[in-house]
């Protein structure tokens, strides 16, 4: 019995199955990046709220650093999600 680890795919000129697999993979990656971005946004929002809590405890220097870091992380994650969505739209437009 002979094993073939690397076989060349046979291309028969019908790319609809390949397009479907590519679209499914793109959607899977978009779903994972959305969940990651959502988690980062939630964590940075909690960090911002923690900074506000520190402000109420009269720890101004720690509060400003924590709130600023949380706000920057929120802005960065929102921009990342927006960029991923735009890339997904461009890829879908190219496939059509």
N, C-alpha and C positions, 0 to 999 in steps of 0.2 A: 504494500500500500504506500502510495507516494503522497506526501503532504506538499501543498503549495501555500506558502505564507503570503506571498505577494503576487496576486493575480491582477492582470490588467483588466479594467472594466471594458465591457463591450459596448460600444456606442453604435446605436442603430439609427441615429438621426432623429429620434423622438426625444425631445428635451423636456417634455411636460412633467415627467416624473422627477427629473433633476430639479426643475424649477420649483416643484411642490416641496421637495426636500429642503431646498435652500430657503424657501419662504418659511417653512416650519422651524428651521434652525434659527433664522433671524427673529422670528416671533418668540422662540424660547429664550434667546439671549436678551431680547428686549424685556421680557417678563422678569428675568432675573435681575437685570440692571434696574428695573423699576422698583423691585422689592428692596434691593440694596440702597437705592436712593431714598426710598421711603424710610428705611431704618436709620439712615444717616440723618435725615431731616428730623425724625423723632428724637434722636439722641441729642442733636444740636439744639432743638427746642427745649428739651429738659435742661441742657446746660445753660441756656439763656435764662430760664426760670430760676435755676439755682443761683445765677449771678444776681438776679433781681432780689432773691432772698438774702443774699449776702449784703446787698445795698441796704435793706431794711435793718440789718444787724450792725450797721455803721462800719462795715469793712469795705470802704470805698475802693481801695486799690485792687483788692482781690475781686470785688464785684465787677469793676470795669474790665479787668482782664478776662474773667469768665464770660461775661455778657458779650464782649467783643469777639471772643473766640467762637461762641455759639452762633452769633449773628453771621460771622464770616463762613462758618461751616454750613449754615442754612443757605446762604447765597450761593456758595459753591455747589452744593448738592442740587439746588434748583436749576442752576445753569447746566450742570451735567445731564440732568433729566431732559432739559429742553434740547440740548445738542443731540442726545441719543434719539429723541423723537424725530428731529429733523433728518438725521442720517437714515432712520428707518423709512421715512417718507421718500427720500431720494432713491433708496434702493428699490422700493416698491414701484416708483415711477419708472426706473430703468428696466425692471422686469416686465412691465406691461407693454 
